[in-house]
Structure formats: C-alpha cells, structure tokens
C-alpha cells in the first residue's frame, strides 16, 4: 500500500512523500490520511480531455474525510507506455488546493 499524508503547513496543503506524486501498478492500494484537517479528493484523466474520473474500484466516499483508501482499477488490454493512464488529482482543504499526479504502470 502507498500512504500519502495530507496536511496544511503555513497556510498551504502539503502531501508527503514526494509532494503526493505517486507511481503505482493497477491494483495498488493507495491511502490518503490527514492528522488534523478533513479533505476532498477529485481526479481527472491527464489526457488533455479534462474529464473527471474515479480511478478506484471502491465507490467515491462522501467528502470531506480525514482518510481515504482505494484500489486502482485493473487495466484492460496492453496499452503502449505512452497510453497508460495518468491522473491528476486535486486535494482541497478549505480554500487551499494542491494538484499532484498518479502515473499507473503496467502490472
């Protein structure tokens, strides 16, 4: 499981490790947790379409939450490396916003 800690430092959202950027395989379980503040996550495919998507097997929770765990959906077919999914996700706490990415590798 990949764990991402979400916090607010100096009035800005921080995610650690690696600024919240994730490189993972399909089927990987990802977890976001905040020790103090409830947060909201939203996801979009980073393919230029700007399409909002939900990349997890589990249903989207009712936001905001202190913690979320989800399993990346399995990939169908065998896309070329440059066609594998990449997602931009947005973390929102109050009026603060952060936009890391998730790169999904082939299993």
Secondary structure by P-SEA (a helix, b strand, c coil): cbbbbbbbccccccccccccbbbbcccbbbbbbbccccbbbbbbccccccbbbbccccccccccccbbbbbcccccccccccccbbbbbbbbcccbbbbbbbbbccc
